[in-house]
Amino acid sequence: MNPFCRVLFIILFGLLFPILACSPSPFPNPAPLAVVEGEYKLPASIDPSVTDVMETELWAHVWRPAAGGPYPLIVFLHGNHGTCGRFDAGLGIRIDDRIDYTLHGTCPDRYEVTPNHRGYDYLARPLAGWGYVVLSINANRGVNAAPGQPGDGGLNLRRGRLVLRHLEQLAQWNKDGGALPSLGFELTGAMDFSQVGLMGHSRGGEGMRAAMAQYHDPASPWPARIGPVVFRSLFEIGPVDGQTGRILDAPDVFWNVLLPACDGDVSDLQGIKPFDRMLQNTGEARSYSKSTFQVFGANHNFYNTEWQQSDAESCIGQVRLFPDTLGSPEQRETSLHTLIPFFRSHTGLIRYPALARRFDPGHGLPAALTAITTYARGYSPAPSDPENFILDDFDKPTGISSREAANQSSGLTQYEHGRAGNNQDDSQRAAAIRWDRAGGFLQVNAVDAGGGMDVRRFRTLEFRVMLRCFGDLCGQLPDPRGDLDFSIALVGGNAGLSKRISLASRAAVWRPCGAHDAYWGGRVQ
């Protein structure tokens, strides 16, 4: 064990440590298919299925393989941003500081409409080349920066309905043809609605969760309007959580969240909260992995190339990947080498499961990612897999496991059960543990002392570890080997210990981050 003076760490259910292995590149060869692209934009109108208080419109850019089909469908949704921008000659960028288009469908003189949906072209085009129809929705009119409503302060339920309205239109074109001439190609038979993946950035992340929830609601009108849709996967980038009156998760789909560790917009990284909640969901019908992928040094805005000003001024204890303006090629690489492997491994009739290994911290990352920065990953292969059993969710009084057995500890200056805190979801429980020197232990028991159980049929031990830092540790650059290490062993019914395994040999645990400047008073959250 490598002791840190006055270290406090929290164990939470949900991190997996299997055998280390290298993860294959998502781009062993260039994408094999030629791609065509085009755009459709229908006239704005009051559409009660989206909202009856403002005009909205169906506006999106589409990429598809030039021939063949049907192909799986991937839908992108951007986040909240200005809808009118002006060019600043001094900075050499467009500054999106007005929302006239949101309200009226026009911009003032010397302003242009912000193409928020085109900020993901760098992801959509290569993804389409691997055999997907990719749609990027523009949510400017009546959504972006529009006044919130009771129960939908961030308008993410409205965003979800806008996504469903697009799916309805696409389903019609897929069945009957008649796509707008501006698109430049037909969509008849192009899309497989049994293989649908979603990507949402910022409010778009919660908006995509809202789309799935509203499609599956009891008495929902959407299945009849769209037809059968099977959502397979959801990839979120710096999402918000809790901006509606509903708790929105992503059950029954493969899910990953990319967390920019220098996020100056969603600076508390609240996108971790759906992960906290979904680990406690035992109702999924099959195994759907849930994962988090934190990128040190990345900001919020530059995952969208149309957002040309940084949202973060600095990063505590990190080397930032971004300048003040015009985006970051390094950040874009981190999403290219996560988003494309995610969808290729989870969405489509032909899938490549090996590409999903990069979301599992027990497997190595490809050089294309490690050459850029450091990452922190969380992973659970199947929160509700019937082969699992929960040893301790820390939901009982301190000292008692979830299986009603007495835990044991020694040499600790703190051990207590309670809320995880540190910007985790309120439902997430944890054990807070502190030690001042090596030699202490916490033993979490499935049965009382003197008893035992056969665990040979279980392949992995899964748990989460979060380090709370104090003093100088908060501002230090992360050690590539991790900032925390301790030994893990199984205890037999005869009280004998198995071989001890070092945590650092399976996964690196760094001091937490998320603060982008001195807002947090020097304390990294």
Buried (B, 14 or more C-beta within 10 A) or exposed (E): BBBBEBBBBBBBBBBBBBEEEEBBBBBEEEBEBEBBBBBBBBEBEEBEBBBEEBBBBBBBBBBBBEEEBBBBBBBBBBBBBBBBBBEBEEEEBBBBEBBBBBBEBEBEEEBEBBBBBBBBBBBBBBBBBBBBBBBBBBBBBBBBBBEEBEEBBBBBBBBBBBBBBBBBBBBBBBBEEEBBEEBEBEBBBBBBBBBBBBBBBBBBBBBBBBBBBBBBEEEBEBEEBBBEBEBBBBBBBBBBBBBBEBBBBBBBBBBBBBBBBBBBBBBBBBBBBBBBBBBBBEEBEEBBBBBBBBBBBBBBBBBBBBBBBBBBBEBBBBEBBBEEBBBBEBBBBBBBBBBBBBBBBBBBEEBBEBBBBBBBBBBBBBEBBEEBBBBBBBBBBBBBBEEBEBBBBBBBEEEBBBBEBEBEBEEBEEBBBEBBBBBBBEBBBBBBBBBBEEEBBBBBBBBEEEEEEEEEEEEEBBBBBBBBBBEEBBBBBBBEEBBBBBBBEEBEEEEEEEEEBEBBEBBBBBBBBBBBEEBBEEBBB
